[in-house]
Amino acid sequence: MALLEVRNVKKVYKPRLVGVGVEALRDVSFSVRRGEFVAIMGESGSGKTTLLNILAGLDTPTSGQVLLEGRDIARARERELAAFRREHLGFVFQDFNLIDALTVRDNVFLPLVLANTPHEEMERRLVPLLKALGIDQLADQYPYELSGGQKQRTAMARALITRPSILLADEPTGALDSRASESLLATLGRLNARGQTIVMVTHSVGAASHATRVLFLKDGIIHRQIRRGEHSTEEFYAAVSRALATTVGRASNRESSRPPREGLARA
């Protein structure tokens, strides 16, 4: 049984006044197995962000189902959904969404505080998680004292401390320089190798080439998908680039044609 199942999801945004609705998603169906690392790509307006918001329970589909561990989160009541999101979903966003008045430690603790987790349990989870992400020396720092990469690792720690079933990442490298991006992608790869299920929306061929499967959205539908299989990161980068160019009908995303270094291959 799949961990996540998306069945015939359609999303139409209707104007408040008289007019024609905008169909963001038409008939999207796919599944994600436990332990997969799935990237979702597509040009601007293809429906990537809408789809991720629906997977996160932040938006509801006009029709269709989103089943996470067998539960239709698209039809859950708001209060139940909020608790379900805290327990099963972790979020990493492009702009970090950290609270400047809180230290790294307290930013990471936030979802556990909302879930009324005992402080002893919070501390027990914190230390190994920060160490695994390489920010254990920054626990008492504030976001304004951190680099972009350190902020994103803090955001990732906050997403992972609840031990979510799925980590949802929205353009996680979008605000980072190339070195911080490479480091973050390597970290995502290590997390996935340890069993963490990841669904990532990205415009970056380099980021997508670290996934085990890539879905391509076009005009609100899944246009095609490709799998890593036994390919190296360099080989998969080339395959993703070709598939994206075919999907959008032009060269891929203004990215350099140089593939990522082989040393960044997922462990």
C-alpha positions as CSV (number, residue, x, y, z in Angstrom):
1,M,0.0,0.0,0.0
2,A,1.3,3.5,-0.9
3,L,2.1,5.9,1.8
4,L,0.5,8.8,-0.3
5,E,-2.1,8.4,-3.0
6,V,-3.4,11.2,-5.1
7,R,-6.5,10.2,-7.0
8,N,-8.0,12.3,-9.9
9,V,-7.3,15.6,-8.2
10,K,-8.8,18.7,-9.9
11,K,-8.5,22.3,-8.7
12,V,-10.5,25.1,-10.1
13,Y,-10.1,28.7,-8.8
14,K,-13.4,30.5,-9.3
15,P,-13.5,34.3,-9.5
16,R,-15.6,36.2,-7.0
17,L,-17.4,38.0,-9.7
18,V,-18.8,36.6,-12.9
19,G,-16.1,35.1,-15.1
20,V,-14.4,31.8,-16.2
21,G,-12.7,29.8,-13.5
22,V,-9.0,29.0,-13.7
23,E,-8.2,25.3,-13.8
24,A,-4.9,24.8,-12.0
25,L,-5.1,21.0,-11.8
26,R,-7.1,18.9,-14.2
27,D,-6.8,15.2,-13.3
28,V,-3.7,14.4,-11.3
29,S,-3.1,10.9,-10.0
30,F,0.0,9.4,-8.6
31,S,1.3,7.5,-5.5
32,V,4.4,7.7,-3.3
33,R,5.8,4.7,-1.6
34,R,7.3,4.9,1.8
35,G,11.0,5.8,1.5
36,E,10.8,7.4,-1.9
37,F,12.2,10.8,-2.8
38,V,9.9,12.3,-5.4
39,A,10.6,15.6,-7.2
40,I,7.8,17.6,-9.0
41,M,8.8,19.8,-11.8
42,G,7.1,22.1,-14.4
43,E,7.2,25.6,-15.8
44,S,5.6,28.5,-14.0
45,G,1.8,28.1,-14.0
46,S,1.9,24.3,-14.4
47,G,0.3,23.7,-11.0
48,K,3.3,22.7,-8.9
49,T,2.6,24.9,-5.9
50,T,-1.1,24.3,-6.0
51,L,-0.5,20.5,-5.9
52,L,2.0,20.9,-3.0
53,N,-0.5,23.0,-1.0
54,I,-3.2,20.3,-1.5
55,L,-0.8,17.6,-0.4
56,A,0.0,19.7,2.7
57,G,-3.7,20.2,3.5
58,L,-3.3,23.9,3.1
59,D,-5.7,23.9,0.1
60,T,-8.6,21.6,-0.8
61,P,-9.2,20.1,-4.3
62,T,-12.3,20.8,-6.2
63,S,-12.6,17.1,-6.7
64,G,-10.6,14.0,-6.1
65,Q,-8.8,12.4,-3.1
66,V,-5.5,12.8,-1.3
67,L,-4.9,9.8,0.9
68,L,-2.0,9.8,3.5
69,E,-1.7,6.5,5.3
70,G,-5.2,5.7,4.1
71,R,-6.8,8.9,5.4
72,D,-8.4,11.4,3.0
73,I,-6.8,14.7,4.2
74,A,-8.7,16.6,1.6
75,R,-11.9,16.0,3.4
76,A,-10.8,16.2,7.0
77,R,-12.2,18.9,9.3
78,E,-9.9,21.8,10.0
79,R,-9.2,21.0,13.6
80,E,-8.5,17.4,12.9
81,L,-6.4,18.3,9.9
82,A,-4.2,20.7,11.9
83,A,-3.4,17.9,14.4
84,F,-2.9,15.4,11.5
85,R,-0.4,17.8,9.8
86,R,1.6,18.2,12.9
87,E,1.9,14.5,13.4
88,H,2.4,13.3,9.8
89,L,3.8,16.2,7.7
90,G,6.9,18.2,7.8
91,F,7.4,21.4,5.8
92,V,10.5,23.1,4.3
93,F,9.9,26.3,2.4
94,Q,12.1,28.5,0.2
95,D,11.9,31.5,2.5
96,F,12.6,29.5,5.7
97,N,9.7,30.9,7.7
98,L,11.7,31.2,10.9
99,I,10.8,33.5,13.8
100,D,13.5,36.0,14.3
101,A,12.7,36.5,18.0
102,L,13.4,32.8,18.8
103,T,16.7,31.0,18.9
104,V,17.4,28.0,16.7
105,R,16.5,25.7,19.5
106,D,13.1,27.4,20.1
107,N,12.3,27.6,16.4
108,V,12.9,23.8,16.1
109,F,10.9,23.2,19.2
110,L,7.8,25.1,18.0
111,P,5.8,22.2,16.4
112,L,6.4,20.1,19.5
113,V,5.3,23.0,21.8
114,L,2.1,23.2,19.8
115,A,1.6,19.5,20.2
116,N,2.1,19.8,24.0
117,T,5.1,17.5,24.0
118,P,6.9,17.2,27.3
119,H,10.1,19.2,27.5
120,E,12.2,16.2,28.3
121,E,11.1,14.5,25.1
122,M,11.8,17.7,23.1
123,E,15.3,17.9,24.4
124,R,15.9,14.2,23.7
125,R,14.9,14.6,20.0
126,L,16.8,17.9,19.5
127,V,20.4,17.0,20.2
128,P,20.8,14.2,17.7
129,L,18.8,16.0,15.0
130,L,20.8,19.2,15.2
131,K,24.0,17.1,15.1
132,A,22.9,15.2,12.1
133,L,22.2,18.4,10.2
134,G,25.5,20.0,11.3
135,I,24.0,22.9,13.3
136,D,24.4,21.5,16.8
137,Q,26.7,24.5,17.7
138,L,24.1,27.0,16.6
139,A,21.3,26.1,19.0
140,D,21.5,29.4,20.9
141,Q,21.9,31.6,17.8
142,Y,19.1,33.7,16.3
143,P,18.0,33.5,12.6
144,Y,19.5,36.9,11.8
145,E,22.9,35.5,12.9
146,L,22.8,32.6,10.4
147,S,23.7,32.1,6.8
148,G,21.1,31.1,4.3
149,G,22.2,27.4,4.4
150,Q,22.1,27.4,8.2
151,K,18.6,28.9,8.2
152,Q,17.4,26.2,5.8
153,R,18.9,23.5,8.0
154,T,17.1,25.0,11.0
155,A,13.9,24.9,9.0
156,M,14.6,21.3,8.1
157,A,15.2,20.4,11.7
158,R,11.9,22.0,12.7
159,A,10.2,20.0,10.0
160,L,11.8,16.7,11.0
161,I,11.6,16.9,14.8
162,T,8.0,15.7,14.7
163,R,9.2,12.6,12.9
164,P,6.8,13.1,9.9
165,S,5.7,10.4,7.5
166,I,6.5,12.8,4.6
167,L,8.8,15.7,4.3
168,L,7.3,18.3,1.9
169,A,9.8,20.7,0.4
170,D,8.8,23.8,-1.6
171,E,11.8,25.0,-3.6
172,P,14.2,24.3,-0.7
173,T,17.3,25.5,-2.6
174,G,15.6,28.6,-4.2
175,A,17.1,31.1,-1.7
176,L,20.5,29.5,-1.4
177,D,23.8,29.9,-3.2
178,S,25.3,27.0,-5.1
179,R,27.5,25.7,-2.3
180,A,24.7,25.8,0.3
181,S,22.3,24.2,-2.2
182,E,24.7,21.3,-2.8
183,S,25.1,20.8,0.9
184,L,21.4,20.8,1.5
185,L,20.7,18.4,-1.3
186,A,23.3,16.0,0.0
187,T,21.6,16.2,3.4
188,L,18.2,15.4,1.8
189,G,19.8,12.5,0.1
190,R,21.2,11.1,3.4
191,L,17.9,11.6,5.1
192,N,16.2,9.7,2.3
193,A,18.8,6.9,2.4
194,R,17.8,6.5,6.1
195,G,14.2,6.0,5.1
196,Q,12.6,9.5,5.1
197,T,10.0,9.9,2.5
198,I,10.4,13.3,0.6
199,V,8.2,15.1,-1.9
200,M,9.9,18.2,-3.3
201,V,8.7,20.9,-5.7
202,T,11.6,22.4,-7.6
203,H,12.5,24.3,-10.8
204,S,16.1,23.1,-10.5
205,V,17.3,20.2,-12.6
206,G,20.2,19.9,-10.2
207,A,17.9,19.5,-7.2
208,A,15.6,17.1,-9.0
209,S,18.5,14.9,-10.0
210,H,18.9,13.9,-6.4
211,A,15.4,12.4,-6.3
212,T,14.6,8.8,-7.0
213,R,11.7,9.8,-9.3
214,V,10.7,13.0,-11.0
215,L,7.1,13.9,-12.0
216,F,6.6,16.6,-14.7
217,L,3.5,18.8,-14.6
218,K,2.2,20.5,-17.7
219,D,-1.1,22.3,-18.0
220,G,-2.4,20.9,-14.7
221,I,-1.7,17.2,-15.4
222,I,1.2,14.7,-14.9
223,H,2.8,14.9,-18.4
224,R,5.4,12.2,-17.7
225,Q,7.7,10.7,-15.1
226,I,11.1,9.2,-15.0
227,R,12.9,7.1,-12.4
228,R,16.6,7.2,-11.3
229,G,17.0,3.4,-11.3
230,E,20.7,2.6,-11.3
231,H,21.8,5.8,-13.0
232,S,24.4,8.1,-11.4
233,T,23.5,11.6,-10.4
234,E,25.2,12.9,-13.6
235,E,23.3,10.5,-15.8
236,F,20.0,11.3,-14.1
237,Y,20.7,15.0,-14.4
238,A,21.0,14.6,-18.1
239,A,17.8,12.6,-18.3
240,V,15.8,15.1,-16.2
241,S,17.1,18.0,-18.3
242,R,16.0,16.2,-21.5
243,A,12.6,15.3,-20.1
244,L,12.0,18.9,-18.8
245,A,13.0,20.4,-22.1
246,T,10.5,18.1,-23.9
247,T,7.8,18.9,-21.3
248,V,8.0,22.6,-21.5
249,G,9.1,22.8,-25.1
250,R,12.2,24.8,-24.5
251,A,15.6,24.6,-22.8
252,S,15.4,23.7,-19.2
253,N,15.0,26.5,-16.7
254,R,18.0,28.7,-17.6
255,E,20.2,26.2,-15.8
256,S,23.8,25.6,-16.7
257,S,24.4,22.6,-18.9
258,R,27.0,21.3,-16.6
259,P,25.8,18.4,-14.4
260,P,26.4,18.3,-10.7
261,R,29.6,16.8,-9.4
262,E,29.5,13.0,-9.0
263,G,30.5,13.5,-5.3
264,L,27.0,14.8,-4.6
265,A,25.4,11.5,-5.6
266,R,22.8,10.3,-3.1
267,A,24.2,7.9,-0.5
